[in-house]
Amino acid sequence: MTNDLFTTSRRGVILGAGAVAVLGAAAGASAATRQEIQMGTFKTRDDVTIYYKDWGPREGQVVILSHGWPLNADSWESQAFFLASKGYRVITHDRRGHGRSSQPWEGNDMDHYADDLAQLIEHLNLRNVSLFGFSTGGGEVARYVGRHGTSRVARIGLIAAVPPIMLRTERNPIGLPLEVFDGFRAASIANRSKLYRDIASGPFFGFNRTGAVDQGLVESFWLQGMMAGHKNTYDCIAAFSATDFTEDLARFDKPTLVIHGDDDQVVPIDASARAVKRLVKSARLIEYEGGPHGITDTHKERLNNDLLAFVRS
């Protein structure tokens, strides 16, 4: 009986060990093939840490989404989730000074933003990229093309974007007066928390038109804004308003999509999207009737499908 017990116990140990090995191998295989949103950072050449998210299958065609002021990568969640679910590899990053990236005292300008984007693309060794920029991010994308060309780019998209230039100048008489941006700077110094709530509950999403406020969108905008650095967001006002992207647009030589709401109170369409269309003759312009600035949220289903059609084209 002792021998039987020993034999039975020994068989159980062997079978148990085999089961553990099989389960372990299965778990390893599952871990090796599991898809997840990768989150990482890298250091730029001037020692700034840039945070990014990498959505969807690694083998998917690459889409990069560059965010607006004073937001971060999370502002693109609806589009990133949708495109990644369609098989695309979607990269979203926090611009320097914003979100979870470093908050450098200097270098909060379009040249540095564009160079950071170039280093992100190099760090991940990305090619054949569909490159989209929303609002300030559209300026970042345009300056990237101007400084680094389009050898790694397949398509370009400007969504409610600031190019060619927001500020009123002698060459741009339809731009917004300097007093508008000085007002942003003064409000940022006085109480930037209130400034972000006022923007989100008013013109950004067009809630001042509808009379109804989506508090969730307001809180998300405010939270992202307060995650950004005070000095960085202050400096960025000049970056998005006074930078002239006209020469950058002249280097656009890839299929280009421009999408803008015709009731955008933050970046008025005449001085932005319609002006881009005149400068980039081959660009396709889609105007969202009644659309406010924040169309990535207010018109996300339509925008998602327009972006998908473009990257599939």
N, C-alpha and C positions, 0 to 999 in steps of 0.2 A: 504493500500500500504506500509505503514511503517512496519507493521508486516511481509509482504511478503519479503520486503528488508532485514529485520532483520533475517528472517528465512533463506533466500538465503545466506546472508553473513555468518550466523552461520554455515550453511552446508558447505560452502566453507572453512571456517576455520578448521572445523573438518576433511574434506577431505584432506585439505592441510597438516594438522598436521599428518594425517595418511600416506600421501605420503612421508613426510619427515622422519617419523619413518621407513617406509619400505626401503627408499633409504639409510637411516643411517644403518639399519641392513645389507643391501646388501653390503654397503661399508665396514662395520666391518668384514663381512664374507670374502670379497675379501682381506682385509688387513691381515686377519688371515691365508689365504691360499696362499697368493702371494709369489712366489719364487723370491729371489733376492740374489745378492752377498753380503754376510755379511762381514763387515770389522771390526776388533776389535784389542785389545791389551791385554796383560796380563803382570804381573810382575814376573820375575824369583826370585828364592830364594836369589840371590845376587843383587836384586833391579835393574835389567835391564828390560826395556820395549821392548817386542817383538810384532811386528805388523804382522797380518795375514789376509788372505782373505779366505772366506768359500764359495765355489761355489757349485751350484746345489742343488738337493733335500736333505733335512736333513736325510731322511731315506735311502739314497743311500749307496751302499758299499763305504768305505772310501779309497781315494787315497791321499797320501801326496807327494808333489814335493819339493825337496830341491835344491836350485839354486847354480850357480857357482860364482866365483870371477870375477870382483868386482860388480856383478849384484844384483838383488833382485827378489822378487816374480814375477814381471812383465815379466821376461825373460821366464816364463813358460806359458804365456797367451794362446798360440796356443793349447798346450796340455790340459790346464785347461778348456778352452772353449769347446774343442772337447769332452773330457771325461764327463764333466758336462752335455753336450747336450745328451749324451748317458745314463744318469740316475745316474751317479756316483757323490758322494759328494767329492769334490776336495779341499784340503787345501794347500795353498801356503803361505809361511811366509818369512819375511825379516830376514836374519841371524843378530845376534847382530853386531852392527857396520855398517850395510848395510841398504840401503833404508830408510824406515820410522821408524826403530827400534832405540833404544838408541845407543850411541857411547861411550861405556866405555873405559877408558884408559887401563885397564888390562882385562885379561880373553879372549883375542882374539886368542883362540887356539881350537883344535879339542875336547878336553874334555869338555870345556864349550859349544861349539856348540852342541855336542851330548846331554849334559844335558838340554840345552834349548829345544831341540827337544822333549826330554822325557817329560819335563814339559808342552809343548804345547799339547802333546797327552793326558797327565793327565788332563790338564785344560779343554779340550773339551770332556774328557771321551771317547776316541776313541778306538775301538777294531777292530780286523780283518782287519788291515790296509795293503794296498799295498803301500810300501815305496820305492820311487824312488829318486835317487840323480844324478844330473848332475855335472860333473867335481869336483870342491871342495865339492859340495853337496854329491857326492858319498862317499867322505871321511867322511863327517858328518854322513851319513847313516851307513857306516861300523863301525865307532866308537860308534854310538848308539847301534848297535847290540852287540859290544864288551863289553860295559858298562852296558847295560840295558836288554839284552836278546831279545827274540822274542815272549814273551807271548802275546803281543798285535799286532803282525805282522803276516800277511798271506802270503805275497810275498815280494821279494826284487828285485829292479832293479838298476843297475849301468849303467849310460849313459855317455859315453865319460869321465869316472870317473878316479880320480887320484890313487886309490888303485892299487897294494899294497904299493908302495912308488915311488915317482917320482925322488928323488935325487939319484945320483950315489954314492954308498958306496961299501965297500969290499964285502958285502953280496949281493949287487945289482949292478953289474958292467955294466948293460945295461941301467941304469938310466941316467938322464941328469946331467952334471957337475954343481958344486956349482956356477961357474961363470955365468951360465945362470940366476940363481935366484938373485945373487948379482947384475946382470945387471938390472933386474926388480926393485930391491930396489933402485938402483942409479937413474934410470929413474923416479921412483915415487917421489923421493925427488926433482929431478931437475925440473920436469914439468909433473905431473901426468895426466893433461888434454891431453897433447900431447901423452903420453904413451897410454892412452885408445884409442885415435883416431888411433894411429899407429897399435895397436893390432887388432882393429876391421876392419880396412881397409886393413889389411894384412893377417896374418896366421889364425886368429880366424875363419873367414868364408871362408878361402881359396881364397880370392880375389886376392892375389898375384899369384895364379895359373891361374886364369881365365883371369886376365887383366881387368875385369869389376867389378866396385864397386857399391853395392847397398847402396846408401847414407842413406836411411831410417834406415837400420840395423846398420850402423855405428853410426848414431846420437842416436839411442835407446841405444846402448851399452855405448856410451859416457855419456849420460844423467844418466843412472843408476849408472855408475861408480862414477860420480861426486856427486850423492846423498849420497854415502857412506862416512864414515869418513876417513880422511887422515891417522891417526894413525892406525885405524882398518884395512884398506886395506893393509897397509905396514906390519903389524904384520901377516896378513893372508897369505902373501907370504910364510913365514916359515911354517905356519900351513899346507898349501896344498902341499908343496914340500918336507918337511923333516919328516913328520909324517909317521911312519911305521905302516901299517894296517894289517900286516901279521897275527898277533894273533887274531885280530877282525874277519878276514875272516874265521878263523878256527871255529868260533861260528855260521856261517851261516848254519841254519838247516831248512830253508824254501825254496820253489821254487825260483830260482834266475835266472834273465835274465840280460845278459851283452850285451850292444849294443855300437859299436864304429866304427868310420870311419877309414878306413885303410890308409888315407892320413892326419891323425890328426897331425898337426905340433906343437900343444901346449902340448898335452899329448900323446906322441907316443904310438901306439897300442902294440908294443912288450913288453914294460915295464909295461903296464897297463892291458888292457882287456885280452890279451893272457896269461899273468902271473896269473891273477885272475882265468881264466879257469883251469890252472894247479893246483891251490890251492883249488878251490871249484869244485870238480870233477863233481858234479851234475848240475852245472850251464850250461845254454844254452847261447852260444855266437853267436851273429849275427854281421857280419862285413858288413859295408856299403862301397862298392867299390868306391873309390875316395872321400869318405866322409871326410870333414874337422872336426875341433873341434865343431863348432857351429851347429851341426846337428838338434838341436831343432828348428832352423829356416830354414836352407838350405834344410833339408830333412823332413820337418814337416809332410807332408801327410803320408809318409812311416812310420815315427816314431809313429805318432798318431795311426795308424792301428796296428803296432806291439805291442804298449802298450795295446791297447784295447783287442787284442787277448790274451795277457798274463793275464790281470786281469779277463778275462772271463774263463780262463782255470781252 
